[in-house]
């Protein structure tokens, strides 16, 4: 039986990829000064530069889960066509999104006993989640079964490395990721954290370097230490919080150092960006360990 892939807007995939693979994307929501917006609407280009400008101007931004009624409609549409469904979701270590959609999937499974609904907690975010979805969609396109794609995801999700840095520690402080003291001290000393996603799907600080350029090089250094070989054959994702020049700089480093040919650059979506802030830069690839 055919199956379709459902994911959520935290995957940060380009619209062309979403269309090309026929993916279904559940939009998470965010609020600006109390006005609710969706982080993804099919066919509508969100002006993410404007979003990050609002952050820089001090707008109050909060985030929320997908609308469950909309998620149910999307999933029922797949099942009503007689297809199986694979949901690939945002890390349960960062959001309640996966838990909510997984609960919905279990409820729908009892109504559609002839079809299979499988869910994968990627323990990933942004381009990390997106790269797992990309690999899943590629395998499905090449004829892999639902079980084969599901097993690949479960076997490889803890090999999807996330390395990132931020430009302004105060956004991490507001999101509860660092203490006020650390944020102020880091800002005064121009300290930039180098962070990664651990095996439980949490954001963990690993290194502290002085200066933005050094933090960008540190991301690539970590890639050299753990990336699956040959690195040149990998597709690599980079996401950024309205700092395209830095994203291109890191992409050039990856090309020059490892010979990587396929690099996809995209924005960090509003729900994740609301917590990491403008200037976030993240690098994603398959590795021996996260």
Phi, psi and omega in degrees: 000141179292154175225156179238151183258129174245136176223195179228171190291349177286356178286341175056038176276151176291149181303322181297323178292317179302315180291317184299318182270354182066038182280154173251128186242121176274120182279126169286165183244154174219156182239132175246115183051039176087356180263122185282138175223158176259142186281348177209131173226121184303130178084356180245125179276118176278132179280090185286337174296320178295321178301311181290331174296319177298322178296315180297331180277358176089016177298144179277117183237127175237164185231162181209173182285171172297155173289118186296326178297320179291320178298318179297319180297317180297315183289321177296324179300318178295311184292325180293339175277000178085014182260153170285169186221136174238116177261126180244109195243164178300142184311128175291346177282350182239339188208158174273007184301309183299315182301318182293316182287324177297320177297318177298318180299319179296323179293317181292329182302326180288337180273338183237068185294342180277348182244160180251137176235117177244145180233143179234119170278106185291341189053033185224169181211160175053227182295342175291311174299316181298321180292324174295318177297318179301313179298319179297315181294322177298316181294319177298318179297327181274008172102004179294146179281169176304314181296321180294317179293316179301314181294321178299316180299313181294325181284336189244352186296331178273008172252007179267102185279136174242119172234129183210164176221163177234159182265335184226108183295342183295331178290322176293325177296314180297330178273004177079015183272333176223161180283162178299319181298315180296321181295314180293316180297317180297321179295315181295324184265004182059039179273132178244124179283144170250119190237163174215173177262126181274182186289350176259006177079024177255153176276125185233126174289133180247315184229161171229126179233157181261116177105143183297313185299321179294325180293325178292319177295327181297324178301315182289326176299319179294325176298318180299328185283330190231347188298143175302141178262149352284131182300326184301335182273355182280154163265127185246139176251142172229131173238154185215154176260072178060048175219062187300327180297319178293322178298317178293325178297313179295321178300318178296321177299317181295319178296312184292322186278325187239351182075020180295134182257328185255104178232126180250125181247132178208167178288151164285131184292165183299325184292317176284318181299332178298334181260332182264332173090169174300146179089000174295137178223125185228143182237133186229137182195165175277138188214170177295329177205161179292000000 
